[in-house]
Amino acid sequence: MVNKLSYDKVIKYGTQGFEKYLSEGFTVNQATSRSIVEFEIQTDDFQDVEWILYLVLAKLGIEHGDLRDDIKSQAMDIIHSNKLVKFWRQEGLDNKELEERVLFVEGIKDLLTTV
């Protein structure tokens, strides 16, 4: 189960890890792969964490001008299926928290329409 703290941590650590890999000389493609592997090792029981990570990686790929097709496809599936928002609703988030997270998803959706 992802609570607010872990939701925030996925975004924070996903972004920090990705940026760290770039600063070490990895390409955007390599930084994306490394980020996925690192999170899979740490969170293999939490599908929602993976979904958040894919959205974060889509955002970072767009921002760095190299969005991988598989990441775009995964992110679009997560958004269009509404599975992450459905998961959060089942978790019983309060309306304010749910709205904040839905805005996050909508922001990624808007970014994806630019590529």
A tleap script that builds the chain and sets N, CA, C and O, in Angstrom:
source leaprc.protein.ff14SB
mol = sequence {
  NMET VAL ASN LYS LEU SER TYR ASP LYS VAL
  ILE LYS TYR GLY THR GLN GLY PHE GLU LYS
  TYR LEU SER GLU GLY PHE THR VAL ASN GLN
  ALA THR SER ARG SER ILE VAL GLU PHE GLU
  ILE GLN THR ASP ASP PHE GLN ASP VAL GLU
  TRP ILE LEU TYR LEU VAL LEU ALA LYS LEU
  GLY ILE GLU HIE GLY ASP LEU ARG ASP ASP
  ILE LYS SER GLN ALA MET ASP ILE ILE HIE
  SER ASN LYS LEU VAL LYS PHE TRP ARG GLN
  GLU GLY LEU ASP ASN LYS GLU LEU GLU GLU
  ARG VAL LEU PHE VAL GLU GLY ILE LYS ASP
  LEU LEU THR THR CVAL
}
set mol.1.N position { 0.843 -1.177 0.000 }
set mol.1.CA position { 0.000 0.000 0.000 }
set mol.1.C position { 0.891 1.244 0.000 }
set mol.1.O position { 1.850 1.329 0.767 }
set mol.2.N position { 0.572 2.190 -0.853 }
set mol.2.CA position { 1.329 3.429 -0.905 }
set mol.2.C position { 0.558 4.497 -0.153 }
set mol.2.O position { -0.578 4.815 -0.505 }
set mol.3.N position { 1.166 5.043 0.867 }
set mol.3.CA position { 0.544 6.153 1.562 }
set mol.3.C position { 1.170 7.448 1.056 }
set mol.3.O position { 2.040 7.412 0.185 }
set mol.4.N position { 0.743 8.588 1.586 }
set mol.4.CA position { 1.237 9.863 1.092 }
set mol.4.C position { 2.759 9.932 1.149 }
set mol.4.O position { 3.400 10.393 0.204 }
set mol.5.N position { 3.328 9.478 2.247 }
set mol.5.CA position { 4.772 9.558 2.400 }
set mol.5.C position { 5.476 8.736 1.328 }
set mol.5.O position { 6.418 9.219 0.701 }
set mol.6.N position { 5.038 7.513 1.112 }
set mol.6.CA position { 5.729 6.697 0.120 }
set mol.6.C position { 5.446 7.175 -1.299 }
set mol.6.O position { 6.299 7.041 -2.176 }
set mol.7.N position { 4.260 7.729 -1.535 }
set mol.7.CA position { 3.958 8.336 -2.844 }
set mol.7.C position { 4.963 9.447 -3.112 }
set mol.7.O position { 5.566 9.511 -4.184 }
set mol.8.N position { 5.136 10.317 -2.131 }
set mol.8.CA position { 6.097 11.408 -2.263 }
set mol.8.C position { 7.521 10.879 -2.434 }
set mol.8.O position { 8.311 11.424 -3.205 }
set mol.9.N position { 7.835 9.806 -1.700 }
set mol.9.CA position { 9.187 9.237 -1.802 }
set mol.9.C position { 9.452 8.640 -3.179 }
set mol.9.O position { 10.564 8.752 -3.695 }
set mol.10.N position { 8.463 8.018 -3.772 }
set mol.10.CA position { 8.655 7.460 -5.118 }
set mol.10.C position { 8.999 8.586 -6.079 }
set mol.10.O position { 9.920 8.456 -6.885 }
set mol.11.N position { 8.276 9.673 -5.999 }
set mol.11.CA position { 8.549 10.818 -6.875 }
set mol.11.C position { 9.927 11.386 -6.574 }
set mol.11.O position { 10.711 11.644 -7.487 }
set mol.12.N position { 10.218 11.581 -5.301 }
set mol.12.CA position { 11.504 12.166 -4.899 }
set mol.12.C position { 12.677 11.273 -5.271 }
set mol.12.O position { 13.615 11.714 -5.934 }
set mol.13.N position { 12.624 10.005 -4.838 }
set mol.13.CA position { 13.756 9.114 -5.077 }
set mol.13.C position { 13.870 8.715 -6.547 }
set mol.13.O position { 14.972 8.514 -7.058 }
set mol.14.N position { 12.736 8.604 -7.217 }
set mol.14.CA position { 12.781 8.317 -8.650 }
set mol.14.C position { 13.482 9.433 -9.408 }
set mol.14.O position { 14.315 9.184 -10.280 }
set mol.15.N position { 13.136 10.652 -9.066 }
set mol.15.CA position { 13.748 11.814 -9.711 }
set mol.15.C position { 15.218 11.935 -9.335 }
set mol.15.O position { 16.068 12.146 -10.201 }
set mol.16.N position { 15.521 11.801 -8.045 }
set mol.16.CA position { 16.912 11.923 -7.591 }
set mol.16.C position { 17.805 10.841 -8.207 }
set mol.16.O position { 18.920 11.126 -8.645 }
set mol.17.N position { 17.316 9.615 -8.239 }
set mol.17.CA position { 18.103 8.530 -8.816 }
set mol.17.C position { 18.376 8.766 -10.283 }
set mol.17.O position { 19.505 8.602 -10.746 }
set mol.18.N position { 17.352 9.150 -11.013 }
set mol.18.CA position { 17.482 9.440 -12.438 }
set mol.18.C position { 18.515 10.545 -12.670 }
set mol.18.O position { 19.408 10.408 -13.506 }
set mol.19.N position { 18.382 11.631 -11.925 }
set mol.19.CA position { 19.314 12.761 -12.069 }
set mol.19.C position { 20.740 12.359 -11.681 }
set mol.19.O position { 21.706 12.819 -12.290 }
set mol.20.N position { 20.864 11.505 -10.672 }
set mol.20.CA position { 22.184 11.026 -10.260 }
set mol.20.C position { 22.839 10.243 -11.402 }
set mol.20.O position { 24.017 10.435 -11.704 }
set mol.21.N position { 22.070 9.372 -12.021 }
set mol.21.CA position { 22.616 8.590 -13.141 }
set mol.21.C position { 23.047 9.503 -14.288 }
set mol.21.O position { 24.085 9.272 -14.908 }
set mol.22.N position { 22.265 10.526 -14.569 }
set mol.22.CA position { 22.660 11.467 -15.623 }
set mol.22.C position { 23.961 12.173 -15.253 }
set mol.22.O position { 24.836 12.353 -16.101 }
set mol.23.N position { 24.089 12.570 -13.993 }
set mol.23.CA position { 25.301 13.276 -13.567 }
set mol.23.C position { 26.532 12.371 -13.605 }
set mol.23.O position { 27.664 12.850 -13.678 }
set mol.24.N position { 26.297 11.053 -13.552 }
set mol.24.CA position { 27.400 10.096 -13.649 }
set mol.24.C position { 27.741 9.763 -15.098 }
set mol.24.O position { 28.608 8.927 -15.353 }
set mol.25.N position { 27.075 10.403 -16.040 }
set mol.25.CA position { 27.401 10.223 -17.442 }
set mol.25.C position { 26.517 9.252 -18.204 }
set mol.25.O position { 26.767 8.976 -19.377 }
set mol.26.N position { 25.483 8.728 -17.548 }
set mol.26.CA position { 24.564 7.841 -18.246 }
set mol.26.C position { 23.693 8.652 -19.204 }
set mol.26.O position { 23.429 9.831 -18.969 }
set mol.27.N position { 23.256 8.018 -20.272 }
set mol.27.CA position { 22.295 8.653 -21.169 }
set mol.27.C position { 20.921 8.629 -20.509 }
set mol.27.O position { 20.727 7.958 -19.495 }
set mol.28.N position { 19.976 9.355 -21.081 }
set mol.28.CA position { 18.607 9.342 -20.555 }
set mol.28.C position { 18.058 7.924 -20.603 }
set mol.28.O position { 17.412 7.476 -19.655 }
set mol.29.N position { 18.307 7.218 -21.694 }
set mol.29.CA position { 17.850 5.834 -21.845 }
set mol.29.C position { 18.434 4.940 -20.751 }
set mol.29.O position { 17.712 4.147 -20.147 }
set mol.30.N position { 19.720 5.065 -20.500 }
set mol.30.CA position { 20.382 4.264 -19.472 }
set mol.30.C position { 19.897 4.638 -18.074 }
set mol.30.O position { 19.685 3.763 -17.235 }
set mol.31.N position { 19.721 5.931 -17.822 }
set mol.31.CA position { 19.235 6.380 -16.515 }
set mol.31.C position { 17.822 5.854 -16.262 }
set mol.31.O position { 17.473 5.507 -15.133 }
set mol.32.N position { 17.028 5.799 -17.307 }
set mol.32.CA position { 15.673 5.255 -17.195 }
set mol.32.C position { 15.737 3.782 -16.823 }
set mol.32.O position { 15.046 3.344 -15.903 }
set mol.33.N position { 16.549 3.023 -17.520 }
set mol.33.CA position { 16.681 1.590 -17.244 }
set mol.33.C position { 17.176 1.341 -15.829 }
set mol.33.O position { 16.643 0.491 -15.116 }
set mol.34.N position { 18.186 2.075 -15.431 }
set mol.34.CA position { 18.738 1.901 -14.083 }
set mol.34.C position { 17.699 2.217 -13.014 }
set mol.34.O position { 17.611 1.518 -12.004 }
set mol.35.N position { 16.922 3.256 -13.232 }
set mol.35.CA position { 15.888 3.637 -12.267 }
set mol.35.C position { 14.844 2.536 -12.121 }
set mol.35.O position { 14.413 2.229 -11.010 }
set mol.36.N position { 14.443 1.948 -13.231 }
set mol.36.CA position { 13.457 0.869 -13.190 }
set mol.36.C position { 14.004 -0.319 -12.420 }
set mol.36.O position { 13.328 -0.863 -11.547 }
set mol.37.N position { 15.215 -0.718 -12.737 }
set mol.37.CA position { 15.821 -1.867 -12.068 }
set mol.37.C position { 15.946 -1.613 -10.572 }
set mol.37.O position { 15.631 -2.491 -9.768 }
set mol.38.N position { 16.392 -0.447 -10.197 }
set mol.38.CA position { 16.569 -0.129 -8.778 }
set mol.38.C position { 15.240 -0.197 -8.024 }
set mol.38.O position { 15.176 -0.751 -6.926 }
set mol.39.N position { 14.197 0.356 -8.598 }
set mol.39.CA position { 12.894 0.306 -7.929 }
set mol.39.C position { 12.312 -1.098 -7.923 }
set mol.39.O position { 11.655 -1.482 -6.954 }
set mol.40.N position { 12.535 -1.877 -8.980 }
set mol.40.CA position { 12.024 -3.253 -9.018 }
set mol.40.C position { 12.647 -4.089 -7.911 }
set mol.40.O position { 11.972 -4.922 -7.305 }
set mol.41.N position { 13.908 -3.876 -7.651 }
set mol.41.CA position { 14.594 -4.613 -6.590 }
set mol.41.C position { 13.989 -4.262 -5.235 }
set mol.41.O position { 13.814 -5.138 -4.387 }
set mol.42.N position { 13.675 -3.002 -5.030 }
set mol.42.CA position { 13.207 -2.536 -3.729 }
set mol.42.C position { 11.703 -2.682 -3.521 }
set mol.42.O position { 11.249 -2.730 -2.378 }
set mol.43.N position { 10.918 -2.756 -4.598 }
set mol.43.CA position { 9.468 -2.653 -4.446 }
set mol.43.C position { 8.702 -3.669 -5.284 }
set mol.43.O position { 7.643 -3.342 -5.820 }
set mol.44.N position { 9.199 -4.864 -5.408 }
set mol.44.CA position { 8.570 -5.817 -6.308 }
set mol.44.C position { 7.163 -6.239 -5.897 }
set mol.44.O position { 6.471 -6.884 -6.684 }
set mol.45.N position { 6.724 -5.899 -4.703 }
set mol.45.CA position { 5.379 -6.262 -4.253 }
set mol.45.C position { 4.356 -5.142 -4.442 }
set mol.45.O position { 3.185 -5.328 -4.113 }
set mol.46.N position { 4.763 -4.006 -4.953 }
set mol.46.CA position { 3.885 -2.844 -4.974 }
set mol.46.C position { 3.676 -2.321 -6.392 }
set mol.46.O position { 4.474 -1.530 -6.896 }
set mol.47.N position { 2.609 -2.766 -7.023 }
set mol.47.CA position { 2.304 -2.355 -8.390 }
set mol.47.C position { 2.118 -0.850 -8.491 }
set mol.47.O position { 2.547 -0.242 -9.471 }
set mol.48.N position { 1.493 -0.244 -7.507 }
set mol.48.CA position { 1.239 1.190 -7.560 }
set mol.48.C position { 2.536 2.001 -7.565 }
set mol.48.O position { 2.601 3.053 -8.200 }
set mol.49.N position { 3.548 1.532 -6.879 }
set mol.49.CA position { 4.845 2.211 -6.892 }
set mol.49.C position { 5.425 2.179 -8.299 }
set mol.49.O position { 5.971 3.176 -8.772 }
set mol.50.N position { 5.308 1.056 -8.956 }
set mol.50.CA position { 5.788 0.932 -10.338 }
set mol.50.C position { 5.035 1.898 -11.251 }
set mol.50.O position { 5.640 2.550 -12.102 }
set mol.51.N position { 3.728 1.987 -11.075 }
set mol.51.CA position { 2.941 2.900 -11.910 }
set mol.51.C position { 3.376 4.348 -11.714 }
set mol.51.O position { 3.518 5.092 -12.685 }
set mol.52.N position { 3.588 4.747 -10.469 }
set mol.52.CA position { 4.050 6.113 -10.184 }
set mol.52.C position { 5.419 6.332 -10.820 }
set mol.52.O position { 5.668 7.372 -11.430 }
set mol.53.N position { 6.301 5.351 -10.675 }
set mol.53.CA position { 7.637 5.477 -11.246 }
set mol.53.C position { 7.581 5.664 -12.755 }
set mol.53.O position { 8.295 6.506 -13.298 }
set mol.54.N position { 6.746 4.896 -13.436 }
set mol.54.CA position { 6.644 5.054 -14.892 }
set mol.54.C position { 6.163 6.451 -15.266 }
set mol.54.O position { 6.629 7.011 -16.259 }
set mol.55.N position { 5.261 7.017 -14.510 }
set mol.55.CA position { 4.816 8.376 -14.788 }
set mol.55.C position { 5.943 9.379 -14.551 }
set mol.55.O position { 6.130 10.310 -15.335 }
set mol.56.N position { 6.685 9.184 -13.473 }
set mol.56.CA position { 7.833 10.060 -13.185 }
set mol.56.C position { 8.867 9.952 -14.301 }
set mol.56.O position { 9.391 10.966 -14.764 }
set mol.57.N position { 9.160 8.740 -14.728 }
set mol.57.CA position { 10.155 8.552 -15.794 }
set mol.57.C position { 9.679 9.128 -17.124 }
set mol.57.O position { 10.490 9.613 -17.912 }
set mol.58.N position { 8.389 9.079 -17.377 }
set mol.58.CA position { 7.849 9.711 -18.589 }
set mol.58.C position { 8.088 11.218 -18.524 }
set mol.58.O position { 8.539 11.827 -19.495 }
set mol.59.N position { 7.786 11.803 -17.386 }
set mol.59.CA position { 7.994 13.242 -17.204 }
set mol.59.C position { 9.466 13.603 -17.391 }
set mol.59.O position { 9.792 14.561 -18.092 }
set mol.60.N position { 10.344 12.839 -16.767 }
set mol.60.CA position { 11.777 13.128 -16.863 }
set mol.60.C position { 12.299 12.922 -18.284 }
set mol.60.O position { 13.126 13.697 -18.764 }
set mol.61.N position { 11.814 11.878 -18.952 }
set mol.61.CA position { 12.220 11.646 -20.333 }
set mol.61.C position { 11.834 12.809 -21.225 }
set mol.61.O position { 12.622 13.237 -22.069 }
set mol.62.N position { 10.620 13.327 -21.043 }
set mol.62.CA position { 10.172 14.473 -21.833 }
set mol.62.C position { 11.029 15.696 -21.516 }
set mol.62.O position { 11.487 16.398 -22.418 }
set mol.63.N position { 11.238 15.938 -20.239 }
set mol.63.CA position { 12.028 17.107 -19.827 }
set mol.63.C position { 13.455 17.057 -20.355 }
set mol.63.O position { 14.058 18.098 -20.616 }
set mol.64.N position { 13.999 15.851 -20.516 }
set mol.64.CA position { 15.374 15.711 -20.995 }
set mol.64.C position { 15.440 15.388 -22.486 }
set mol.64.O position { 16.511 15.087 -23.013 }
set mol.65.N position { 14.297 15.452 -23.161 }
set mol.65.CA position { 14.263 15.332 -24.610 }
set mol.65.C position { 14.480 13.936 -25.160 }
set mol.65.O position { 14.866 13.791 -26.320 }
set mol.66.N position { 14.241 12.897 -24.359 }
set mol.66.CA position { 14.464 11.536 -24.848 }
set mol.66.C position { 13.541 10.556 -24.139 }
set mol.66.O position { 13.976 9.767 -23.300 }
set mol.67.N position { 12.269 10.618 -24.485 }
set mol.67.CA position { 11.289 9.724 -23.884 }
set mol.67.C position { 11.282 8.401 -24.635 }
set mol.67.O position { 11.027 8.362 -25.839 }
set mol.68.N position { 11.558 7.332 -23.929 }
set mol.68.CA position { 11.537 6.000 -24.544 }
set mol.68.C position { 10.110 5.612 -24.899 }
set mol.68.O position { 9.165 5.935 -24.179 }
set mol.69.N position { 9.968 4.910 -26.024 }
set mol.69.CA position { 8.647 4.485 -26.474 }
set mol.69.C position { 7.959 3.577 -25.461 }
set mol.69.O position { 6.751 3.690 -25.249 }
set mol.70.N position { 8.721 2.673 -24.831 }
set mol.70.CA position { 8.099 1.765 -23.859 }
set mol.70.C position { 7.610 2.504 -22.620 }
set mol.70.O position { 6.584 2.139 -22.047 }
set mol.71.N position { 8.326 3.527 -22.208 }
set mol.71.CA position { 7.909 4.326 -21.052 }
set mol.71.C position { 6.662 5.127 -21.417 }
set mol.71.O position { 5.723 5.219 -20.627 }
set mol.72.N position { 6.658 5.701 -22.606 }
set mol.72.CA position { 5.476 6.447 -23.059 }
set mol.72.C position { 4.260 5.534 -23.116 }
set mol.72.O position { 3.173 5.909 -22.676 }
set mol.73.N position { 4.442 4.348 -23.654 }
set mol.73.CA position { 3.340 3.391 -23.770 }
set mol.73.C position { 2.811 2.993 -22.397 }
set mol.73.O position { 1.601 2.964 -22.176 }
set mol.74.N position { 3.721 2.687 -21.479 }
set mol.74.CA position { 3.316 2.319 -20.114 }
set mol.74.C position { 2.571 3.472 -19.438 }
set mol.74.O position { 1.532 3.271 -18.809 }
set mol.75.N position { 3.118 4.677 -19.577 }
set mol.75.CA position { 2.499 5.843 -18.944 }
set mol.75.C position { 1.102 6.091 -19.524 }
set mol.75.O position { 0.159 6.365 -18.782 }
set mol.76.N position { 0.975 5.994 -20.837 }
set mol.76.CA position { -0.334 6.194 -21.467 }
set mol.76.C position { -1.327 5.134 -20.993 }
set mol.76.O position { -2.495 5.445 -20.759 }
set mol.77.N position { -0.879 3.895 -20.850 }
set mol.77.CA position { -1.752 2.832 -20.359 }
set mol.77.C position { -2.208 3.112 -18.923 }
set mol.77.O position { -3.381 2.938 -18.592 }
set mol.78.N position { -1.291 3.539 -18.096 }
set mol.78.CA position { -1.617 3.857 -16.698 }
set mol.78.C position { -2.644 4.985 -16.649 }
set mol.78.O position { -3.599 4.933 -15.874 }
set mol.79.N position { -2.442 5.990 -17.472 }
set mol.79.CA position { -3.337 7.148 -17.474 }
set mol.79.C position { -4.704 6.789 -18.063 }
set mol.79.O position { -5.736 7.069 -17.454 }
set mol.80.N position { -4.709 6.178 -19.231 }
set mol.80.CA position { -5.979 5.919 -19.920 }
set mol.80.C position { -6.809 4.824 -19.255 }
set mol.80.O position { -8.037 4.845 -19.333 }
set mol.81.N position { -6.156 3.879 -18.609 }
set mol.81.CA position { -6.900 2.837 -17.891 }
set mol.81.C position { -7.420 3.343 -16.551 }
set mol.81.O position { -8.321 2.755 -15.953 }
set mol.82.N position { -6.831 4.452 -16.092 }
set mol.82.CA position { -7.211 5.055 -14.813 }
set mol.82.C position { -6.915 4.136 -13.624 }
set mol.82.O position { -7.463 4.327 -12.538 }
set mol.83.N position { -6.040 3.130 -13.833 }
set mol.83.CA position { -5.802 2.141 -12.775 }
set mol.83.C position { -5.131 2.722 -11.539 }
set mol.83.O position { -5.396 2.262 -10.428 }
set mol.84.N position { -4.283 3.703 -11.701 }
set mol.84.CA position { -3.628 4.288 -10.532 }
set mol.84.C position { -4.631 5.094 -9.705 }
set mol.84.O position { -4.658 4.991 -8.478 }
set mol.85.N position { -5.439 5.881 -10.372 }
set mol.85.CA position { -6.454 6.663 -9.657 }
set mol.85.C position { -7.462 5.723 -8.991 }
set mol.85.O position { -7.878 5.968 -7.859 }
set mol.86.N position { -7.853 4.662 -9.677 }
set mol.86.CA position { -8.760 3.669 -9.079 }
set mol.86.C position { -8.132 3.053 -7.831 }
set mol.86.O position { -8.797 2.870 -6.812 }
set mol.87.N position { -6.845 2.738 -7.927 }
set mol.87.CA position { -6.140 2.173 -6.776 }
set mol.87.C position { -6.183 3.148 -5.604 }
set mol.87.O position { -6.481 2.752 -4.477 }
set mol.88.N position { -5.888 4.418 -5.864 }
set mol.88.CA position { -5.891 5.410 -4.799 }
set mol.88.C position { -7.277 5.554 -4.186 }
set mol.88.O position { -7.404 5.710 -2.972 }
set mol.89.N position { -8.305 5.505 -5.008 }
set mol.89.CA position { -9.675 5.590 -4.474 }
set mol.89.C position { -9.955 4.411 -3.548 }
set mol.89.O position { -10.555 4.578 -2.486 }
set mol.90.N position { -9.522 3.226 -3.951 }
set mol.90.CA position { -9.727 2.034 -3.110 }
set mol.90.C position { -8.964 2.140 -1.794 }
set mol.90.O position { -9.368 1.563 -0.785 }
set mol.91.N position { -7.868 2.876 -1.812 }
set mol.91.CA position { -7.075 3.061 -0.599 }
set mol.91.C position { -7.757 4.006 0.383 }
set mol.91.O position { -7.335 4.126 1.533 }
set mol.92.N position { -8.800 4.668 -0.067 }
set mol.92.CA position { -9.558 5.534 0.830 }
set mol.92.C position { -8.905 6.871 1.131 }
set mol.92.O position { -9.061 7.412 2.226 }
set mol.93.N position { -8.179 7.401 0.166 }
set mol.93.CA position { -7.562 8.712 0.373 }
set mol.93.C position { -8.635 9.765 0.565 }
set mol.93.O position { -9.725 9.670 0.001 }
set mol.94.N position { -8.317 10.770 1.368 }
set mol.94.CA position { -9.277 11.866 1.502 }
set mol.94.C position { -9.312 12.649 0.191 }
set mol.94.O position { -8.409 12.533 -0.637 }
set mol.95.N position { -10.347 13.434 0.016 }
set mol.95.CA position { -10.568 14.123 -1.255 }
set mol.95.C position { -9.416 15.044 -1.652 }
set mol.95.O position { -9.045 15.112 -2.824 }
set mol.96.N position { -8.857 15.744 -0.683 }
set mol.96.CA position { -7.757 16.666 -0.985 }
set mol.96.C position { -6.530 15.904 -1.506 }
set mol.96.O position { -5.922 16.295 -2.502 }
set mol.97.N position { -6.185 14.834 -0.831 }
set mol.97.CA position { -5.031 14.031 -1.244 }
set mol.97.C position { -5.280 13.400 -2.608 }
set mol.97.O position { -4.390 13.394 -3.459 }
set mol.98.N position { -6.464 12.876 -2.822 }
set mol.98.CA position { -6.800 12.278 -4.109 }
set mol.98.C position { -6.731 13.321 -5.215 }
set mol.98.O position { -6.202 13.049 -6.293 }
set mol.99.N position { -7.256 14.497 -4.962 }
set mol.99.CA position { -7.228 15.567 -5.957 }
set mol.99.C position { -5.786 15.941 -6.317 }
set mol.99.O position { -5.471 16.158 -7.487 }
set mol.100.N position { -4.921 16.012 -5.314 }
set mol.100.CA position { -3.507 16.336 -5.545 }
set mol.100.C position { -2.855 15.290 -6.459 }
set mol.100.O position { -2.105 15.632 -7.374 }
set mol.101.N position { -3.146 14.039 -6.201 }
set mol.101.CA position { -2.562 12.964 -6.994 }
set mol.101.C position { -3.151 12.910 -8.400 }
set mol.101.O position { -2.440 12.622 -9.364 }
set mol.102.N position { -4.437 13.183 -8.518 }
set mol.102.CA position { -5.061 13.223 -9.838 }
set mol.102.C position { -4.440 14.353 -10.667 }
set mol.102.O position { -4.221 14.191 -11.868 }
set mol.103.N position { -4.160 15.480 -10.041 }
set mol.103.CA position { -3.493 16.582 -10.740 }
set mol.103.C position { -2.104 16.173 -11.224 }
set mol.103.O position { -1.680 16.570 -12.310 }
set mol.104.N position { -1.400 15.386 -10.425 }
set mol.104.CA position { -0.104 14.846 -10.840 }
set mol.104.C position { -0.255 14.022 -12.118 }
set mol.104.O position { 0.499 14.200 -13.075 }
set mol.105.N position { -1.238 13.117 -12.124 }
set mol.105.CA position { -1.477 12.261 -13.295 }
set mol.105.C position { -1.883 13.112 -14.498 }
set mol.105.O position { -1.399 12.889 -15.608 }
set mol.106.N position { -2.758 14.071 -14.285 }
set mol.106.CA position { -3.202 14.941 -15.378 }
set mol.106.C position { -2.033 15.759 -15.944 }
set mol.106.O position { -1.963 15.998 -17.150 }
set mol.107.N position { -1.124 16.180 -15.069 }
set mol.107.CA position { 0.053 16.913 -15.536 }
set mol.107.C position { 0.925 16.064 -16.446 }
set mol.107.O position { 1.445 16.552 -17.450 }
set mol.108.N position { 1.085 14.798 -16.096 }
set mol.108.CA position { 1.869 13.889 -16.943 }
set mol.108.C position { 1.127 13.666 -18.263 }
set mol.108.O position { 1.741 13.642 -19.329 }
set mol.109.N position { -0.183 13.505 -18.185 }
set mol.109.CA position { -0.994 13.327 -19.397 }
set mol.109.C position { -0.810 14.514 -20.336 }
set mol.109.O position { -0.632 14.334 -21.541 }
set mol.110.N position { -0.855 15.724 -19.788 }
set mol.110.CA position { -0.664 16.914 -20.600 }
set mol.110.C position { 0.714 16.938 -21.245 }
set mol.110.O position { 0.847 17.288 -22.417 }
set mol.111.N position { 1.739 16.567 -20.483 }
set mol.111.CA position { 3.096 16.507 -21.044 }
set mol.111.C position { 3.187 15.504 -22.189 }
set mol.111.O position { 3.833 15.764 -23.205 }
set mol.112.N position { 2.536 14.359 -22.017 }
set mol.112.CA position { 2.602 13.299 -23.036 }
set mol.112.C position { 1.946 13.724 -24.345 }
set mol.112.O position { 2.277 13.190 -25.404 }
set mol.113.N position { 1.029 14.670 -24.285 }
set mol.113.CA position { 0.402 15.142 -25.523 }
set mol.113.C position { 1.340 16.038 -26.330 }
set mol.113.O position { 1.056 16.361 -27.484 }
set mol.114.N position { 2.448 16.436 -25.726 }
set mol.114.CA position { 3.399 17.307 -26.427 }
set mol.114.C position { 4.457 16.526 -27.207 }
set mol.114.O position { 5.220 17.111 -27.976 }
set mol.115.N position { 4.506 15.212 -27.010 }
set mol.115.CA position { 5.529 14.412 -27.708 }
set mol.115.C position { 4.918 13.421 -28.669 }
set mol.115.O position { 5.642 12.676 -29.331 }
savepdb mol mol.pdb
quit
